[in-house]
Amino acid sequence: MVACVVIRTDIFLAALVLDIAVGDPTWLPHPVQAIGAATACCDALARDAGIRERALLGRVAGVFTTLAIVGASYTAATSLLRHAGKARSALEVTLAASTLAWRSLMAEAASVEGALIAGDLVRARERLARIVGRDTDALHASEIARATIETLAESLCDGIVAPLCYLTIGGAPLALAYKAVNTLDSMIGHIEPPYRAFGWCAARLDDAANFVPARLSALAIAAAAQFAGSSSSQSLQVCGRDARLHRSPNAGWPEAAIAGALGVRLGGRNSYDGVELQAPLLGAEFRAPVAEDLRRARQLVSLAAALLAVAALAVLGARDAFR
């Protein structure tokens, strides 16, 4: 039987502060590294066994891999907390903070913005390559700005909002289980060969896990637009019209919302390992984004994250009041 871990309000707040203040130092081991290593190992085993690309066996192997790694992430976190003794609070804050990517997301986007403003396209492409999966070597300034804004919007969901939701519901163990789902999806949850079968479960589970957070992210962006001097109504209008055009059932929601809030056009042609794909346009009637839009995008995403963090704290406070 899986026990639900209830997070204390002070632990939740401390984790938020720790992530905003420190982020994810490169010298500190991160749980996602272990999750990624486990995923890579299972992927290699399936490849070497010749079952990764087989329709039935590949799917079965993918289901087993996904459920095993997600379950192990939850179980390991729960066990660590149960046996931490007096160090439990510090460990729980650290684990909870590790599921958030608020500071790192803002820092990476700011580094791209700084390079673009300085006119250093080479550095801007290099910094962008750290946070996107598309080819960046030939991107011009507007395409770099577009890619960064799209990543900011999508990462608001899976790097901040979804972890906040799962921390609120089930503490650090559930948030780490979510990070396992998200990591599995990024590594093997592709519709292209050789992961069409092996990554099927990871992709579907990630779709389910992000369904509510993606829509909360869109609403938060629209609400943040009101405070940032942008148009909330335009954000909601574009989101309601264009979100479903995106090939992802979730990514289109925050991306369309931020396109409407900023009044910029997102989507279009992207290249992945030399293969060009055409993504639907979000906010097709607007202009192409420029470097100066990145500051507004970062401001919107931070405000949206702050609004949902306050909402989560309110939920936890109300829970504590009625216990």
Secondary structure as a PSIPRED ss2 file (coil, helix, strand):
# PSIPRED VFORMAT (PSIPRED V4.0)

   1 M C   1.000  0.000  0.000
   2 V C   1.000  0.000  0.000
   3 A C   1.000  0.000  0.000
   4 C C   1.000  0.000  0.000
   5 V C   1.000  0.000  0.000
   6 V C   1.000  0.000  0.000
   7 I C   1.000  0.000  0.000
   8 R C   1.000  0.000  0.000
   9 T H   0.000  1.000  0.000
  10 D H   0.000  1.000  0.000
  11 I H   0.000  1.000  0.000
  12 F H   0.000  1.000  0.000
  13 L H   0.000  1.000  0.000
  14 A H   0.000  1.000  0.000
  15 A H   0.000  1.000  0.000
  16 L H   0.000  1.000  0.000
  17 V H   0.000  1.000  0.000
  18 L H   0.000  1.000  0.000
  19 D H   0.000  1.000  0.000
  20 I H   0.000  1.000  0.000
  21 A H   0.000  1.000  0.000
  22 V H   0.000  1.000  0.000
  23 G C   1.000  0.000  0.000
  24 D C   1.000  0.000  0.000
  25 P C   1.000  0.000  0.000
  26 T C   1.000  0.000  0.000
  27 W C   1.000  0.000  0.000
  28 L C   1.000  0.000  0.000
  29 P C   1.000  0.000  0.000
  30 H C   1.000  0.000  0.000
  31 P H   0.000  1.000  0.000
  32 V H   0.000  1.000  0.000
  33 Q H   0.000  1.000  0.000
  34 A H   0.000  1.000  0.000
  35 I H   0.000  1.000  0.000
  36 G H   0.000  1.000  0.000
  37 A H   0.000  1.000  0.000
  38 A H   0.000  1.000  0.000
  39 T H   0.000  1.000  0.000
  40 A H   0.000  1.000  0.000
  41 C H   0.000  1.000  0.000
  42 C H   0.000  1.000  0.000
  43 D H   0.000  1.000  0.000
  44 A H   0.000  1.000  0.000
  45 L H   0.000  1.000  0.000
  46 A H   0.000  1.000  0.000
  47 R H   0.000  1.000  0.000
  48 D H   0.000  1.000  0.000
  49 A C   1.000  0.000  0.000
  50 G C   1.000  0.000  0.000
  51 I C   1.000  0.000  0.000
  52 R C   1.000  0.000  0.000
  53 E C   1.000  0.000  0.000
  54 R C   1.000  0.000  0.000
  55 A H   0.000  1.000  0.000
  56 L H   0.000  1.000  0.000
  57 L H   0.000  1.000  0.000
  58 G H   0.000  1.000  0.000
  59 R H   0.000  1.000  0.000
  60 V H   0.000  1.000  0.000
  61 A H   0.000  1.000  0.000
  62 G H   0.000  1.000  0.000
  63 V H   0.000  1.000  0.000
  64 F H   0.000  1.000  0.000
  65 T H   0.000  1.000  0.000
  66 T H   0.000  1.000  0.000
  67 L H   0.000  1.000  0.000
  68 A H   0.000  1.000  0.000
  69 I H   0.000  1.000  0.000
  70 V H   0.000  1.000  0.000
  71 G H   0.000  1.000  0.000
  72 A H   0.000  1.000  0.000
  73 S H   0.000  1.000  0.000
  74 Y H   0.000  1.000  0.000
  75 T H   0.000  1.000  0.000
  76 A H   0.000  1.000  0.000
  77 A H   0.000  1.000  0.000
  78 T H   0.000  1.000  0.000
  79 S H   0.000  1.000  0.000
  80 L H   0.000  1.000  0.000
  81 L H   0.000  1.000  0.000
  82 R H   0.000  1.000  0.000
  83 H C   1.000  0.000  0.000
  84 A C   1.000  0.000  0.000
  85 G H   0.000  1.000  0.000
  86 K H   0.000  1.000  0.000
  87 A H   0.000  1.000  0.000
  88 R H   0.000  1.000  0.000
  89 S H   0.000  1.000  0.000
  90 A H   0.000  1.000  0.000
  91 L H   0.000  1.000  0.000
  92 E H   0.000  1.000  0.000
  93 V H   0.000  1.000  0.000
  94 T H   0.000  1.000  0.000
  95 L H   0.000  1.000  0.000
  96 A H   0.000  1.000  0.000
  97 A H   0.000  1.000  0.000
  98 S H   0.000  1.000  0.000
  99 T C   1.000  0.000  0.000
 100 L C   1.000  0.000  0.000
 101 A C   1.000  0.000  0.000
 102 W H   0.000  1.000  0.000
 103 R H   0.000  1.000  0.000
 104 S H   0.000  1.000  0.000
 105 L H   0.000  1.000  0.000
 106 M H   0.000  1.000  0.000
 107 A H   0.000  1.000  0.000
 108 E H   0.000  1.000  0.000
 109 A H   0.000  1.000  0.000
 110 A H   0.000  1.000  0.000
 111 S H   0.000  1.000  0.000
 112 V H   0.000  1.000  0.000
 113 E H   0.000  1.000  0.000
 114 G H   0.000  1.000  0.000
 115 A H   0.000  1.000  0.000
 116 L H   0.000  1.000  0.000
 117 I H   0.000  1.000  0.000
 118 A C   1.000  0.000  0.000
 119 G C   1.000  0.000  0.000
 120 D C   1.000  0.000  0.000
 121 L H   0.000  1.000  0.000
 122 V H   0.000  1.000  0.000
 123 R H   0.000  1.000  0.000
 124 A H   0.000  1.000  0.000
 125 R H   0.000  1.000  0.000
 126 E H   0.000  1.000  0.000
 127 R H   0.000  1.000  0.000
 128 L H   0.000  1.000  0.000
 129 A C   1.000  0.000  0.000
 130 R C   1.000  0.000  0.000
 131 I C   1.000  0.000  0.000
 132 V C   1.000  0.000  0.000
 133 G C   1.000  0.000  0.000
 134 R C   1.000  0.000  0.000
 135 D C   1.000  0.000  0.000
 136 T C   1.000  0.000  0.000
 137 D C   1.000  0.000  0.000
 138 A C   1.000  0.000  0.000
 139 L C   1.000  0.000  0.000
 140 H C   1.000  0.000  0.000
 141 A H   0.000  1.000  0.000
 142 S H   0.000  1.000  0.000
 143 E H   0.000  1.000  0.000
 144 I H   0.000  1.000  0.000
 145 A H   0.000  1.000  0.000
 146 R H   0.000  1.000  0.000
 147 A H   0.000  1.000  0.000
 148 T H   0.000  1.000  0.000
 149 I H   0.000  1.000  0.000
 150 E H   0.000  1.000  0.000
 151 T H   0.000  1.000  0.000
 152 L H   0.000  1.000  0.000
 153 A H   0.000  1.000  0.000
 154 E H   0.000  1.000  0.000
 155 S H   0.000  1.000  0.000
 156 L H   0.000  1.000  0.000
 157 C H   0.000  1.000  0.000
 158 D H   0.000  1.000  0.000
 159 G H   0.000  1.000  0.000
 160 I H   0.000  1.000  0.000
 161 V H   0.000  1.000  0.000
 162 A H   0.000  1.000  0.000
 163 P H   0.000  1.000  0.000
 164 L H   0.000  1.000  0.000
 165 C H   0.000  1.000  0.000
 166 Y H   0.000  1.000  0.000
 167 L H   0.000  1.000  0.000
 168 T H   0.000  1.000  0.000
 169 I H   0.000  1.000  0.000
 170 G H   0.000  1.000  0.000
 171 G H   0.000  1.000  0.000
 172 A H   0.000  1.000  0.000
 173 P H   0.000  1.000  0.000
 174 L H   0.000  1.000  0.000
 175 A H   0.000  1.000  0.000
 176 L H   0.000  1.000  0.000
 177 A H   0.000  1.000  0.000
 178 Y H   0.000  1.000  0.000
 179 K H   0.000  1.000  0.000
 180 A H   0.000  1.000  0.000
 181 V H   0.000  1.000  0.000
 182 N H   0.000  1.000  0.000
 183 T H   0.000  1.000  0.000
 184 L H   0.000  1.000  0.000
 185 D H   0.000  1.000  0.000
 186 S H   0.000  1.000  0.000
 187 M H   0.000  1.000  0.000
 188 I H   0.000  1.000  0.000
 189 G C   1.000  0.000  0.000
 190 H C   1.000  0.000  0.000
 191 I C   1.000  0.000  0.000
 192 E C   1.000  0.000  0.000
 193 P C   1.000  0.000  0.000
 194 P C   1.000  0.000  0.000
 195 Y C   1.000  0.000  0.000
 196 R C   1.000  0.000  0.000
 197 A C   1.000  0.000  0.000
 198 F C   1.000  0.000  0.000
 199 G C   1.000  0.000  0.000
 200 W H   0.000  1.000  0.000
 201 C H   0.000  1.000  0.000
 202 A H   0.000  1.000  0.000
 203 A H   0.000  1.000  0.000
 204 R H   0.000  1.000  0.000
 205 L H   0.000  1.000  0.000
 206 D H   0.000  1.000  0.000
 207 D H   0.000  1.000  0.000
 208 A H   0.000  1.000  0.000
 209 A H   0.000  1.000  0.000
 210 N C   1.000  0.000  0.000
 211 F H   0.000  1.000  0.000
 212 V H   0.000  1.000  0.000
 213 P H   0.000  1.000  0.000
 214 A H   0.000  1.000  0.000
 215 R H   0.000  1.000  0.000
 216 L H   0.000  1.000  0.000
 217 S H   0.000  1.000  0.000
 218 A H   0.000  1.000  0.000
 219 L H   0.000  1.000  0.000
 220 A H   0.000  1.000  0.000
 221 I H   0.000  1.000  0.000
 222 A H   0.000  1.000  0.000
 223 A H   0.000  1.000  0.000
 224 A H   0.000  1.000  0.000
 225 A H   0.000  1.000  0.000
 226 Q H   0.000  1.000  0.000
 227 F H   0.000  1.000  0.000
 228 A C   1.000  0.000  0.000
 229 G C   1.000  0.000  0.000
 230 S C   1.000  0.000  0.000
 231 S C   1.000  0.000  0.000
 232 S H   0.000  1.000  0.000
 233 S H   0.000  1.000  0.000
 234 Q H   0.000  1.000  0.000
 235 S H   0.000  1.000  0.000
 236 L H   0.000  1.000  0.000
 237 Q H   0.000  1.000  0.000
 238 V H   0.000  1.000  0.000
 239 C H   0.000  1.000  0.000
 240 G H   0.000  1.000  0.000
 241 R H   0.000  1.000  0.000
 242 D H   0.000  1.000  0.000
 243 A H   0.000  1.000  0.000
 244 R H   0.000  1.000  0.000
 245 L H   0.000  1.000  0.000
 246 H C   1.000  0.000  0.000
 247 R C   1.000  0.000  0.000
 248 S C   1.000  0.000  0.000
 249 P C   1.000  0.000  0.000
 250 N C   1.000  0.000  0.000
 251 A C   1.000  0.000  0.000
 252 G H   0.000  1.000  0.000
 253 W H   0.000  1.000  0.000
 254 P H   0.000  1.000  0.000
 255 E H   0.000  1.000  0.000
 256 A H   0.000  1.000  0.000
 257 A H   0.000  1.000  0.000
 258 I H   0.000  1.000  0.000
 259 A H   0.000  1.000  0.000
 260 G H   0.000  1.000  0.000
 261 A H   0.000  1.000  0.000
 262 L H   0.000  1.000  0.000
 263 G C   1.000  0.000  0.000
 264 V E   0.000  0.000  1.000
 265 R C   1.000  0.000  0.000
 266 L E   0.000  0.000  1.000
 267 G E   0.000  0.000  1.000
 268 G E   0.000  0.000  1.000
 269 R E   0.000  0.000  1.000
 270 N E   0.000  0.000  1.000
 271 S E   0.000  0.000  1.000
 272 Y E   0.000  0.000  1.000
 273 D C   1.000  0.000  0.000
 274 G C   1.000  0.000  0.000
 275 V E   0.000  0.000  1.000
 276 E E   0.000  0.000  1.000
 277 L E   0.000  0.000  1.000
 278 Q E   0.000  0.000  1.000
 279 A E   0.000  0.000  1.000
 280 P E   0.000  0.000  1.000
 281 L E   0.000  0.000  1.000
 282 L E   0.000  0.000  1.000
 283 G C   1.000  0.000  0.000
 284 A C   1.000  0.000  0.000
 285 E C   1.000  0.000  0.000
 286 F C   1.000  0.000  0.000
 287 R E   0.000  0.000  1.000
 288 A C   1.000  0.000  0.000
 289 P C   1.000  0.000  0.000
 290 V C   1.000  0.000  0.000
 291 A C   1.000  0.000  0.000
 292 E C   1.000  0.000  0.000
 293 D H   0.000  1.000  0.000
 294 L H   0.000  1.000  0.000
 295 R H   0.000  1.000  0.000
 296 R H   0.000  1.000  0.000
 297 A H   0.000  1.000  0.000
 298 R H   0.000  1.000  0.000
 299 Q H   0.000  1.000  0.000
 300 L H   0.000  1.000  0.000
 301 V H   0.000  1.000  0.000
 302 S H   0.000  1.000  0.000
 303 L H   0.000  1.000  0.000
 304 A H   0.000  1.000  0.000
 305 A H   0.000  1.000  0.000
 306 A H   0.000  1.000  0.000
 307 L H   0.000  1.000  0.000
 308 L H   0.000  1.000  0.000
 309 A H   0.000  1.000  0.000
 310 V H   0.000  1.000  0.000
 311 A H   0.000  1.000  0.000
 312 A H   0.000  1.000  0.000
 313 L H   0.000  1.000  0.000
 314 A H   0.000  1.000  0.000
 315 V H   0.000  1.000  0.000
 316 L H   0.000  1.000  0.000
 317 G H   0.000  1.000  0.000
 318 A H   0.000  1.000  0.000
 319 R H   0.000  1.000  0.000
 320 D H   0.000  1.000  0.000
 321 A H   0.000  1.000  0.000
 322 F C   1.000  0.000  0.000
 323 R C   1.000  0.000  0.000
